[in-house]
Amino acid sequence: MSTEFLDALRAAIGAEHVLTEGDLSGYEQDWRKRWHGKALAVARPADTGQVAAVVRLCARHGVALVPQGGNTGLVGGGVPDPSGRSLLLSLRRMNRVRAFDTANLTVTVDAGCVLQALQEAVAAQGLLFPLSLGAEGSATIGGNLATNAGGTQVLRYGNARELCLGLEVVTAQGEVWDGLSGLRKDNTGYDLRDLFIGSEGTLGVITGATLKLFPRPAAVTTALAACASMEQAVELLKAARAKLGAGLTGFEVMGRFALDLVKRHFPELPQPLPSAAWTVLLEQSDEESESHAQVRFEALLAAALEDGLIEDAAVAQSQAQSNAMWHLRESITLAQAQEGLNIKHDVALPVSSIPAYCAQADAALHAAFPGARIVNFGHLGDGNLHYNVQVPEGGDGAAFLRDHEAEVNRIVFDAVQSFGGSFSAEHGIGALKREELEQRKSPVALGLMRAIKQALDPQGLLNPGRVL
């Protein structure tokens, strides 16, 4: 069967774009090098028509299919299993910006368009596409939508879901749904767009998207502020919202140990504030002028200092300084990797509950694993923490992961659940959190999800073993 299938695949998209030999680790292994699979082949279609042809062949021959964008996911959702029986469908060749509609403030792109390339193309039009995340140099729009990516500007602009107006999707039967609408209002039945966004390639293959654009702000101002407690960081967020309103576009929090790791592994990166329990990175976008933005920002921080919400602050005086502040935040993940293997979490909570959650989870983890180091940072403005656990100093990271990951996860996720939170804020479910979903999602919700999966993919060929 595989020979006949592969021959048909080569005829459909060109033999040079069906890879079966050589080093395929860039497709078969995730970027964390935690998930290692084996593909029957890697198919690299050039357009939506070729994707549809590939999916029809998979349906006809009963071959499972794993869609993949930039392969930057964190939950094992975009790599094949080790069986060697799944086709890896890479969308990286589909990287065109199809059309701008500047009057409608939209852009239509291929699913394989790299996020950073899109940001640059939009900027050349004098506009803004605000989705921004650490992997934007390789993450693709299709992957961003399939996982409903978040990033650093959710506070003002929302997740990937809120930035998408229309989709083009190849169904499990190889049909093409053209929903590339630029409409802000369309109440003509079920919202199919939202069904496919966040479905992680289990319901259909996203091949194109129409996305919202925004005017570029006249000025962007960035600052760091030191807080003695998470309670103070939350109070600072309330004050920033009251003072800046919709101008507040970023509010990130970084724990002391997270920045200590950056200092240890990247000592060349400037840290303009003394070490504090929590360091907040704030950003505002202003529609008036740079001087107006600077005055408002400095007034906010001066009041916060007087009210005892912060201990110190530093306002970027140039774009270079602003970039350096963001580089600190973005280097935490890299510093963790340099320190060794760790147990990653991506949790969402009501902002009001975050101080109590951190206190409860910290205490439970330290009681169970004395010396465990907690790398806590993330998007405090929208209630999303990357609450990661590093092995005690000098310990074996691989052994800690192997022996204690399940119990660490239980402690972290039990605390999240007790505060009405979610154990997956922006990374998705993939293979990593599938069992967790089974245990923690309501039976009614799981039943509805399975019914949708059965209706849209009755053969179960789209990204099997992921999510459900």
Buried (B, 14 or more C-beta within 10 A) or exposed (E): EBEEBBEBBBEBBEEEBBBEEEEBEEBBBBBBEBBBBBBBBBBBBBBBBBBBBBBBBBBEBEBBBBBBBBBBBBBBBBBBBEEEBBBBBBBBBBBBBBEBEEEBBBBBBBBBBBBBBBBEBBEEBEBBBBBBBBBBEBBBBBBBBBBBBBBBBBBBBBBBBBBBBBBBBBBBBBEBBEBBBBEEEEEEEEEBBEBBBBBBBBBBBBBBBBBBBBEBBEBBBBBBBBBBBBBBBBBBBEBBBEBBEEBBBBBBBBBBBBBBBBBEBBEEBEBBBEEBBBBBBBBBBBEEEEEBBBEBBBEBBEEBBEEEBBBBBBBBEEEEBBEBBBEBBBBBBBBBBEBBBBBBBBBBBEBEBBBBBBBBBBEBBEEEBEEBBBBBBBBBBBBBBBBBBBBEEEBEBEEBBEEBBEEBBBBBBBBBEEBEBBBBBBBBBBBBBBEBBEEBBEEEEBEEBEEBBEEBBEBBBBBBBBBB
